[in-house]
Amino acid sequence: MPANAPDSKMLCYCRNVDYGAVRAAIEETDARRVEQVMANCTAGTGCRTCHPEIQELIDEYQARRSGFLKRLVRRILSRG
C-alpha cells in the first residue's frame, strides 16, 4: 500500500506529515532506518504507529535503488 499512496495522503497524523515528505526524507538521507526519517522530517516521532509504513517506504526505496545500481553496473561492464 505505501508504494501506491499519493504524496498528498497523510502518513503521520501526529506530526501532520504526508507520504511525499516522508519519501523526500528517505531519498535525501538515503535512509535505511526509521530513525533517519524521524530526524529529517519528524514523521514517526509522536505515537509511532506509522513506523511500519515508514519502514515499508524505506524498504521499497532501497529495493528500487539496489535494482537500479545493479542494472547500471551490468550496463557498464557489458561495454568493456
C-alpha positions in Angstrom: 0.0 0.0 0.0 2.7 2.7 0.8 4.2 2.5 -2.7 0.8 3.3 -4.2 -0.2 6.0 -1.8 -0.3 9.5 -3.3 2.2 12.0 -2.0 -0.6 14.2 -0.6 -2.0 11.4 1.6 -1.3 11.8 5.3 1.1 9.2 6.8 1.9 10.6 10.2 -1.2 12.2 11.7 0.6 13.1 15.0 3.0 15.4 13.2 0.9 16.1 10.1 3.4 14.7 7.6 2.3 13.3 4.3 3.8 10.5 2.2 5.5 12.9 -0.1 7.5 14.5 2.7 8.5 11.0 4.0 9.6 9.9 0.5 11.6 13.0 0.1 13.3 12.5 3.6 14.1 8.9 2.6 15.7 9.9 -0.7 17.6 12.9 0.8 19.2 10.9 3.5 19.3 7.5 1.7 17.5 6.3 4.8 17.8 2.7 5.9 16.2 3.2 9.3 13.0 4.9 10.5 15.1 6.9 12.9 16.8 8.7 10.0 13.4 9.7 8.6 12.3 10.9 12.1 15.3 13.1 12.4 14.8 14.6 8.9 11.0 15.3 8.8 9.6 14.5 12.3 7.3 11.7 10.9 7.1 8.9 13.4 8.1 11.0 16.5 4.6 11.0 18.0 2.7 7.8 18.8 4.9 5.8 16.4 2.1 3.8 14.9 3.3 4.9 11.4 6.7 3.2 11.8 5.7 0.1 9.9 4.6 2.2 6.9 7.7 4.3 7.0 9.8 1.2 7.1 7.9 -0.2 4.1 8.7 3.0 2.2 12.3 2.7 3.1 12.5 -0.9 2.0 10.7 -0.1 -1.3 13.2 2.8 -1.9 16.2 0.7 -1.1 15.0 -2.1 -3.4 14.5 0.2 -6.3 17.9 1.9 -5.7 19.6 -1.5 -5.5 18.0 -2.7 -8.7 19.0 0.5 -10.5 22.6 0.2 -9.3 22.8 -3.5 -10.4 21.4 -2.6 -13.9 23.9 0.3 -14.1 26.9 -1.9 -13.2 25.8 -4.6 -15.7 25.5 -1.9 -18.4 28.9 -0.5 -17.7 30.5 -3.9 -17.5 28.9 -5.0 -20.8 30.6 -2.1 -22.6 34.0 -3.2 -21.6 
